[in-house]
Amino acid sequence: MKAARRGDIAPFYVMEVMKAAASREAAGGDVLHLEVGQPMTPAPSGVRRAAAAALAGDRLGYTSALGVDRLRERIARHYDEAYGLHVPPDRVAVTVGASGGFVLAMLAAFDVGDRIGITEPGYAAYRNIIEALGLEPVGIRVGPDTRYVLTPDLIDAAAPLDGLVVASPSNPTGATHTPGELLRVAGFCDRAGIRLVSDEIYHGITYTRPAPTAAALSPSAIVVQSFSKYYSMTGWRLGWLVAPADLMGAIERLAQNLFISPPTVSQLAAVAAFDCGEELDANVARYARSRDVLISGLAAAGIERIAPPDGAFYVWADVSHLTDDSRELTARWLEEIGVAATPGIDFDPAQGHRFVRFSYSESTADVAEAVRRIGEWVRASD
Ligand SMILES: Cc1ncc(COP(=O)(O)O)c(C=O)c1O
């Protein structure tokens, strides 16, 4: 019987780590979780209160496909508050997470067979979604020579491209474009007729300077955003797009047919998220402490070749002096010292066997203990 080739995409190896970690915990073992890619905190209290009120008082039926007006207006106001940028609410589409937004952006902007540039290393789901939609992913390697960020030269070398996905701050590297760097990428794309899709899901979680939004730098860029990370709402499945006016009709029709509408209770609650800055910034302050603990602990363990950890809650580390098989290394760490981390192959099929992604979204104490154990392990295996 016919089965589609589009489902024939790569698995997520981190799931193997998570499964092994869960069975170790079920057997009574301890696990320090540096593999997870989500905040350990619940949604901020204002959001939970708004959700309770919505559950008690609202019918929670379908909404309009692009989201409730109140939330679209609040998101638009957020651009004014956070970036000093005027975004009309009718250019905002509320989506089922960044994941749902990414699918809508790809379908609205590209035709089957179009070539879409993605970074290597980069977020694995991009490659997989692009392939599943019948588009062609074109890997663009980023590394220490450009601080792990894209440049016009790197994009040009991948020509011809119809689209380009940039994530800044990046998962898995944390590297973040400066305003000048993103402006050069956006300007190059505009001149070359390449549609820029800018994933800004880790905005708000930055340590040196705020990340610039592509919405301010290019009239044709599509911005993908989410309540999952800074807003600490992964399971609420809510995100948004800021898209050029000429794509909004396509996005609305696609959203109507694919999703009907984003989750209603999440939408009504999320309006409050923008007024929970104090609580959310306290999470970022904790990430900053954990980041320092992780970086200095890794350095003490001799793991020093890392991507610039400007934002998000990840460190992307070159472990080639320890192994040529990061999948085996992370399996051993889990088994021998109870530390779960993600092998790089999830993010970089070609060179990920030499890299590990460490997440520091869990507690600072756990990060400190994990990195102490890694140090001991490295010294013992010398
Ligand atoms: C770079 C990046 N984009 C998108 C997503 C998907 O997020 P969401 O929960 O909003 O669908 C993730 C999740 O880890 C991510 O790291």
The ligand as an SDF file (V2000), in Angstrom:
LIG
                    3D

 16 16  0  0  0  0  0  0  0  0999 V2000
   14.4370   27.5160   17.3820 C   0  0  0  0  0  0  0  0  0  0  0  0
   13.0940   26.9480   17.7000 C   0  0  0  0  0  0  0  0  0  0  0  0
   12.0550   27.2580   16.9120 N   0  0  0  0  0  0  0  0  0  0  0  0
   10.8360   26.7450   17.1310 C   0  0  0  0  0  0  0  0  0  0  0  0
   10.5850   25.8870   18.1960 C   0  0  0  0  0  0  0  0  0  0  0  0
    9.1860   25.3490   18.3880 C   0  0  0  0  0  0  0  0  0  0  0  0
    8.5590   26.0070   19.4470 O   0  0  0  0  0  0  0  0  0  0  0  0
    7.0090   26.0140   19.7590 P   0  0  0  0  0  0  0  0  0  0  0  0
    6.8590   25.3810   21.1190 O   0  0  0  0  0  0  0  0  0  0  0  0
    6.6080   27.4600   19.8190 O   0  0  0  0  0  0  0  0  0  0  0  0
    6.2920   25.2800   18.6970 O   0  0  0  0  0  0  0  0  0  0  0  0
   11.6300   25.5400   19.0550 C   0  0  0  0  0  0  0  0  0  0  0  0
   11.4240   24.6160   20.1780 C   0  0  0  0  0  0  0  0  0  0  0  0
   12.3350   24.1790   20.8580 O   0  0  0  0  0  0  0  0  0  0  0  0
   12.9240   26.0970   18.8020 C   0  0  0  0  0  0  0  0  0  0  0  0
   13.9810   25.8110   19.5720 O   0  0  0  0  0  0  0  0  0  0  0  0
  1  2  1  0
  2  3  1  0
  2 15  2  0
  3  4  2  0
  4  5  1  0
  5  6  1  0
  5 12  2  0
  6  7  1  0
  7  8  1  0
  8  9  2  0
  8 10  1  0
  8 11  1  0
 12 13  1  0
 12 15  1  0
 13 14  2  0
 15 16  1  0
M  END
$$$$
